[in-house]
């Protein structure tokens, strides 16, 4: 009887320990460069496209952290064909906003990040750079910033406009232009999950 009671006690202690560990893991954050991020899964689901911004400038340390997060992306054969251009020149941003109708939010955004690919470094640079862009968007969300992916490549007109505005060399192709800033107004994430688009083992 004593052995059975002892077994129950040990079992209860083990269960409590496991539950405590799970709770601690759920609340755990990771500190990078002085910032503690949101839980990764929660951050993914909270990401949203933000197209309206306040006039508050984005701190340099946050800009650097977004760029570092971008470059933490996977890369085929580890070729890392990405090139990043951060710009906050008001005249250039307003000019691009007028020429690129889909990028009107540049008129409000205090800055933007352009993710580019070096086509001489990889024939599939646009895949690696898409991963970079997604990382930047997730980093912006984690830092309480707003951002939106506006496509440049493969539209030849858009590519030429951005290349000209930023004086990019011939072998560097802009993939995405990401306006970034502190969000203004209501912005909510969308639930995009569709179980009808999921299959297991075969179609």
C-alpha positions in Angstrom: 0.0 0.0 0.0 2.8 2.4 0.9 4.6 1.6 -2.3 1.4 2.3 -4.3 0.9 5.7 -2.5 4.6 6.5 -3.1 4.1 5.6 -6.8 1.1 7.9 -7.0 3.0 10.8 -5.4 5.9 10.4 -7.8 3.6 10.2 -10.7 1.9 13.4 -9.6 5.2 15.2 -9.1 6.3 14.1 -12.6 3.0 15.3 -14.1 3.2 18.7 -12.4 6.8 19.1 -13.6 5.8 18.3 -17.2 2.9 20.8 -17.1 5.1 23.4 -15.6 7.7 22.9 -18.3 5.1 23.2 -21.0 3.8 26.4 -19.6 7.3 27.8 -19.3 8.0 26.9 -22.9 4.8 28.7 -24.1 5.9 31.9 -22.3 9.5 31.7 -23.3 10.9 34.5 -25.4 14.3 34.7 -27.1 16.4 37.8 -26.7 18.4 39.0 -29.7 20.3 42.3 -29.8 18.4 43.4 -26.7 14.9 42.6 -28.0 12.6 39.8 -26.7 10.5 38.5 -29.5 6.9 37.2 -29.5 6.4 33.4 -29.6 7.3 32.4 -33.2 4.0 30.7 -34.0 1.9 33.5 -32.5 3.9 36.1 -34.5 3.3 34.3 -37.7 -0.5 34.3 -37.2 -0.4 37.9 -36.1 1.4 39.2 -39.1 -0.7 41.5 -41.3 -0.3 43.8 -44.3 -0.1 47.4 -43.0 -0.6 50.2 -45.5 -1.1 53.2 -43.3 1.6 54.6 -41.0 2.2 57.3 -38.4 5.0 59.9 -38.9 7.1 58.3 -36.2 10.5 57.3 -37.6 11.8 53.7 -37.2 14.7 53.4 -34.9 18.0 52.4 -36.5 18.4 49.3 -34.2 15.1 48.0 -35.4 16.0 48.5 -39.0 19.2 46.6 -38.5 17.4 43.8 -36.7 14.9 43.5 -39.6 17.7 43.2 -42.0 19.5 40.6 -39.9 16.3 38.6 -39.7 16.0 38.8 -43.4 19.5 37.4 -44.0 18.8 34.5 -41.6 16.6 33.0 -44.4 17.5 29.7 -46.0 19.4 29.8 -49.3 19.9 27.2 -52.0 23.5 25.9 -51.8 24.1 28.7 -49.2 24.8 31.2 -52.0 23.0 34.1 -50.3 22.2 36.1 -53.5 20.4 38.8 -51.6 21.2 42.5 -51.6 19.3 44.9 -49.3 18.6 48.6 -49.9 17.2 50.6 -47.0 16.0 54.0 -47.9 14.2 56.9 -46.3 14.7 59.7 -48.8 11.4 61.5 -48.8 11.8 62.8 -52.4 12.6 59.3 -53.7 9.8 57.7 -51.8 7.2 60.2 -53.0 8.4 59.9 -56.5 8.1 56.1 -56.5 4.7 56.3 -54.9 3.5 58.4 -57.8 5.0 56.1 -60.4 4.0 52.8 -58.8 0.2 53.0 -58.1 0.3 49.8 -55.9 2.8 51.5 -53.6 0.9 54.6 -52.6 1.6 53.8 -48.9 5.2 55.0 -49.6 3.9 58.6 -49.1 3.1 57.8 -45.4 5.8 55.3 -44.6 8.9 56.8 -43.0 11.2 54.2 -44.7 11.3 51.2 -47.0 13.4 48.1 -47.5 14.0 46.8 -51.0 14.9 43.2 -51.2 17.0 42.6 -54.3 18.8 39.6 -55.8 22.1 39.2 -57.5 21.3 37.2 -60.6 24.9 36.4 -61.1 25.1 34.6 -57.7 22.1 32.3 -58.3 19.7 31.4 -61.0 16.9 31.1 -58.5 17.7 34.2 -56.5 14.0 35.2 -56.4 13.2 32.1 -54.3 15.9 32.9 -51.7 14.9 36.6 -51.7 11.3 35.7 -51.1 12.3 34.0 -47.9 14.3 37.1 -47.0 11.2 39.3 -47.6 9.0 37.0 -45.4 11.5 37.1 -42.6 11.6 40.9 -42.7 7.8 41.0 -42.5 7.8 38.7 -39.5 10.5 40.7 -37.8 8.5 43.9 -38.3 5.5 42.3 -36.7 7.6 41.1 -33.7 9.0 44.7 -33.3 5.4 46.2 -33.2 6.0 47.7 -36.6 3.8 47.6 -39.7 5.0 46.5 -43.2 3.6 45.3 -46.5 5.1 43.3 -49.4 4.7 45.2 -52.6 5.9 43.3 -55.6 8.5 44.6 -58.1 9.8 41.5 -60.0 8.9 40.1 -62.5 7.2 43.3 -63.9 9.8 44.8 -66.2 8.4 48.3 -65.8 8.4 48.1 -62.0 11.9 46.6 -62.0 13.3 49.5 -64.2 11.6 52.2 -62.1 13.1 50.8 -58.8 16.5 50.2 -60.4 16.6 53.7 -61.7 15.4 55.3 -58.4 18.0 53.4 -56.3 20.9 53.3 -58.9 21.1 49.5 -58.8 23.7 47.8 -60.9 22.6 45.7 -63.9 23.0 42.4 -62.2 21.0 43.3 -59.1 17.2 42.9 -59.5 14.6 44.3 -57.1 12.2 41.6 -56.0 10.1 43.4 -53.4 9.6 46.9 -52.0 8.6 46.8 -48.3 7.3 50.1 -46.8 7.8 50.0 -43.0 6.7 52.2 -40.1 4.5 52.4 -37.0 1.0 51.3 -37.9 -1.9 53.8 -38.0 -5.5 52.8 -37.6 -6.9 49.3 -37.2 -5.0 46.5 -38.8 -6.0 42.9 -38.3 -4.5 39.6 -39.5 -6.5 37.4 -41.9 -7.3 33.7 -41.2 -6.1 32.2 -44.5 -6.2 28.5 -43.5 -8.2 26.4 -45.9 -8.4 22.7 -45.0 -9.6 22.0 -48.6 -6.1 22.9 -49.8 -4.4 20.3 -47.6 -3.8 16.7 -48.7 -1.8 13.8 -47.2 0.3 11.3 -49.0 -1.4 11.8 -52.4 -3.8 14.1 -54.2 
